[in-house]
Every structure is written in structure tokens, then in C-alpha cells.
Amino acid sequence: MHSLLRQTQRLHCLAPGGAMLIHTTATQRTFWEREKKSGYKTKLPEPSKKQLIVDGFRELKQEIKLWRQEVEEHLVSDPILVFRPGETDVVFDFKAPDALDKWTVTTDSDHGEGKSSATLELSASGAGLFHGEVNSEHTKDGIIKRTGYANIRTKRVRKSFKRESTYDWTQYNMLVMKVRGDGRSYLINLHTEGYFDIMWNDIYHYVLFTRGGPHWQIAKIPFSKFFYSSKGRVQDRQGPIQLNRVTHFGFSVAAKKGMDGPFGLEIDYVGLEYDPSHREEFAYEMYKTQKYIAAT
Amino acid sequence: MIRRMNCLMRLHGIYPNALCQRHAPANNRNYANQTGTPDDERAAGGNQQNSKNRTGGGGSKSLPVVRNPFTAAQEKTKGSYLTMVEIFAGRDVHRRNHVEFIYAALKHMAEFGVENDLEVYKALINVMPKGKFIPTNLFQSEFMHYPKQQQCIIDLLEQMEDNGVMPDYEMEAMLLNVFGKKGHPLRKYWRMMYWMPKFKNLSPWPLPDHVPDDTLEIAKLAVKRMCTVDLRSQVSVYETKNVKDAVDDTWIVSGMSAEQSKLLREHSQKKALYIEGPFLIWIRNRRINYFTLRADPDLELLASLDEQERQIDQDDVTNIEVPFFGRPPPRRHNQLGKVRSVHQQEDGTIFAICATGTSTKDSLLSWIRLLEANGNAALGGIPVLFRFTSTVPAKAVEIEGASEVPVPSDSRSKQNVRKSKIVKFNLI
């Protein structure tokens, strides 16, 4: 909604003295979005043409290497078809080298909308430590209603030559995480970014409750518990997550209800598991609603 | 069009109304920004400044008194809040500016301490006139009939959601009376009633509805929560009064299980223990510092366990041992491996957790002494070292700051006086 307001504001700037638009409510006139960041894309200075060529060739080398791997994998054709129950397959291992390069940290202060700060680094025990401080204070500009969040997200999964792809987790039904938290609850985000602009912000959420204390905790969360939302609003038309469409994975933390202050989540690994005893497809009832009531 | 004309007529004071006559009629009263009426003044307990204004400006040409009844209220309680809402509802048959009134009321809820009270939210919805905003045809219901009013109640419901207040069925009836069954607030209400009960009791570590303000109670909750890792954990509260040589007079909440005691007994006397901290734990919106007693990891045990695991791993076909040549493999029978305890983590063995009232070195020393006295005699022979992540004062006196005159450590009476001050410190 903020982005929409921003866009409308920009429009007003472009055409001063045009038709007076008095907004009683923040109405959404169109679904169309210019880009995936919904008005939050910061323009970064572009490197020189020469630099671009040099970088391009440097990356080309790696991309060809990646492509070669893909071809080899395709020719060997040895896919895992049977996933044995009780075995955790680690997807994001923080003890692996260059584990931190896969993640992006964002906070509300990135766009001058808040005062939170966060970093992701290796902890003393060698695991990933997502820590910082969330702050719900913000400049009262009349647009932003509330702030105070920090977020980490993996980079978009891709194939060689910068082609976007998705994870395929259809064989699994559990998310397994070894974490050590601070008693706060964190939000687990599974992004299933689609092709059309209306699907760009599709995220499936669930809560990660942390015990706190010095002991590690293994959290097993079935994928059936994840609920669908878009731009932070839980959607009326729900459905189980399509596990072959997962594009990003991430955690969020918010300063809600007076929980301003430091936070720390230590993550050892995030893995997947197939549990045959878990037969649930979707944890939430799918009531049939009256016409023109749901999703309006 | 007719409605618009009506509004204009009302604005220009054509309808006789006692309140409109008192004030400049064409002034749009906005409760969110400084506005008020004499009725509200009465509710607010008669502000002196206002009574002055009333005598000075009543009936004259001067501008009306603008004042927010919610900021001017002297007694900020639920009772006075509800009285103000009642006065507003009962003052005028038209209930002009009720949207502004509700927004102002929502804004000031926290001051009155009613932001978690369902009754208050219901009283605010009750301000809305019944039956007036119900759409009568398809177009009205499709294009958000009375958008300001609907958005106002949606915002109210959102505030309830933010504060974790779950609506009830009476509220549904009220909203139906106001907006009809196609109203957008109703949709919001149904969403809330679908999702909120699902998330309300989701946490595996449930907490009381109102987390206590007392630091000791929070410390107990925190240590209990951390100790859920081992079902045999015992949480005990000690007083440092009885400890010999203790400077601080405070409490210590300590959590330790039988298994940890056993590990401590088996711990080598040559290897030091560390008191580490302060670490932070959140109990909903309260945070508290805690300390741990731990040792470096038992690498031998962990390595042997790893080996066992490797032996068990039957999938590994990369290195199959041929039993015909070389040394015979060790016999598996009569071999009992050690079971790894949950407290033996890769980054250390945890023996106990505590939170103290002062979080000082002195109170931590008292904790070790108390542990030793309460069934962990082995602690007497093991060196215990401090390893702090941030500066921890030696005594409670140092917390007060450098500007204070240093107090001799034996003046126990002064310490007692300051206890209440110090206890708050732990909460940050």
C-alpha cells in the first residue's frame, strides 16, 4: 500500500494542477506494478562500460562452469527418487564456506522508514547469527503507519547464465531447523514468486517460536502449516504451498507490541525431511464462503 | 444530492440544536486535533482553564474552545473513558463527527490503559448509528457504502488485531446492525475470527495473558522456559542473605537438572568451569539477563560418538573393510556406548542457568556457593572463571554509577535500601 501511495504521489508531482484526487481511502486502482520491488527499488550507480565488460567476462567463466555441471548432471541422470523417512537433507548450511554470501539482510532503515539495524555473521560456535536491534520508532510522515522489522532472505535460486529457477521440495513435507533463539518468535517466509506481477509478493508464512537459553533447538514444521499471504496480508483464498515453486527462503523479526530492542537468532542449518506419519495436506479449513465476500 | 443538501443545512445551523448554538456553527469539529465541548469538560472533571474560557467566550463572537477531551482528562481510567464515549453517544441524536471521535478515542487508548479491553472497543462501535449505513442495493454494496465510516471501523478492528484482542459474537451482531452483511468491517471481522483463534495458543511455551511486572516473576518464567529442554530440571529460588560473605542481598533463580548434577560430578577437576553471560531472553515484551555455568565441550566423547555414528552408517560403501586381511574389527557385543546428554552441546556442556536480581559478580559467586551447598559438592574442587560478554559490575553498588559516593562494602543496611532500585536494572 505504501508503494501505491508513493506512486500516486509521484503522479501528482508529474502533473500538478491536474484532476484533484481526494482519497478517502487508499484505493487500489490497478494491480499493475512497475517492478518487483513495488516502488522500493533504489537506483544504484552503474559501473563504467569497461568495468561491465571486464566483470561480464569474469562471470562468464563461472557461468560456463556452472553450465558444465548442469550438463554433466543431466547426462549422468542420477536423480534421487526415494527420500527415506527420518533423514534430514540440509539445504542451507551455515557451517559451509561462503554460506553468508547466499543471504541478503534488509531492515526498515534501508529506505529511511525506520531505525532498525541487523547483521548476519558467523557466531562463536560457527553457526550463522542473525542479530541486531529492531525499533518501532519512525519519522511520522503520514504515509508509514508502523515500522520495526529486520529480515534475512536467500538470494534467488538460479541456473547458469543468470536464468532464474525454483527449488523443488515436493518430496519433503517437513522443514527442519536447528536454531538457538532468544525467546522471541520469528517469522519463516517461503517466497513463491510467480511470473505475473500479482504473484510477485506471494509468501507462505509460519511462526518459529524459540525457546531461548543456551541449548540448541530443533524445530520441525510441516509445510502444511504454512499459510498464504501477500504484502503482509493473510489472503482469503488459501491453499497449500506448491513446493516446486519456492524461490526464496527467509526469516523476519518485528518490534511489535513493545518488543523493541536487541534480537539474536543463531541458525545452524535449515533442512528438509519426509515424515510419512504426517498426512495432513493443509492445516486450515477451507470453508465455502458466500459469493463476493472472500477475496474482495 | 439530497444528503449533501441536508449536510449543508446542518452545517449552517438551520436545524435548531443546543450545542450548535453555543459554538460557531460552520466549524468542523475535529476530535483528533484539539476540539471539545462543554459536555466533555464535565466528563473530564472540570479543567480550570476551560471553565475560564467558558465564562469568557460563551455566547460571544470569539472562536469556540478547541480541546481534545481525551488529552484533557484528568483521571485516565477505563471508567472516565467509557463515560466520555457515553456522553458523546447520548449528547446528540445525529452524533456528528463520530468518525473523528472514534479515531481520537483509538489514538488515546493506551493512555487510559484500555487498549486490551474488548468492552471498550464494543462501546466505540456502539457509537455508530444503527441501520443507516446498510447498503440497500447492489451498487451501494459493491462500491463501499459510506467509505469513511467503514474504514474507521476497519481501522478499529485492525487496532484490536494489533493488540491481540479477539472479538466475540456480540461484536458481529453489532457490526451487522451497523453495516449489514456485505459490509467490509464484517469481512475483516470474519477474517479475524478465522485466524486469531488459530494463532492465539500456538506457542509451545505459553505465557500468562499479562506478563507480570515483577522482575523475580519474569526471571522464574524465563528460567522455567529455558529449562524445558530437560524434563527433570528443577527451578529453585535462593536468597543470598544466608550466604557467607555475600555483599548483595538479592534473589537468584537457578535451574538445574539431575542430569546436569551428574555431569558436574563426572567433570574433571582440572578443567575449569565458566560463568558466561549476560545473555538475553525475551518473555513476550519483557527481557531479562541470564547467566550460564558451562564447561568447554567434551571433545573426546563427541568424537567417540561421531565414530559410533559412523559405524552405524550402513550406507557408506566407499570404504568397505575386508575382514580377511589385517586387524580384526572390534567386537560389537557387550559394548555399551555413552549416551550423549542434551546438555552436552557441540560448543560446550551446560551445567546450570541462573538469573539474579542484581546481575553482579557477587551475586553470581553466591549462586555458585548455593549450588555447592545444594547437592553439588563437586563444585568446591573445580575452578570457576567468569567470562562475560559485556561489563558486569562486581557489586550492586557499582550499578548506581560513578557519580555516587562509593559505599563501603560492609554497609549492609544501605544495600537493602537500594535493593528496589537495583532490581529494576536487571530488566533493562
Interface residues (C-beta under 8 A of the other chain):
Chain A: T24 T25 A124 S125 D182 G183 R184 S185 V207 F209 R211 G212 G213 P214 H215 W216 Q217 V234 D236 K256 K257 G258 M259 G261 P262 F263 G264 Y284 Y287 Y292 I293 A294 T296
Chain B: E142 M144 P147 K148 Q151 D162 N163 G164 K182 R187 W190 R191 Y194 W195 K198 F199 L202 S203 P204 W205 A222 R225 M226 C227 T228 V229 F279 L280 I281 W282 I283 R284 N285 R287 Y290 T292 R294 V342 H343 Q345 E346 D347 G348 I350 I353 I428
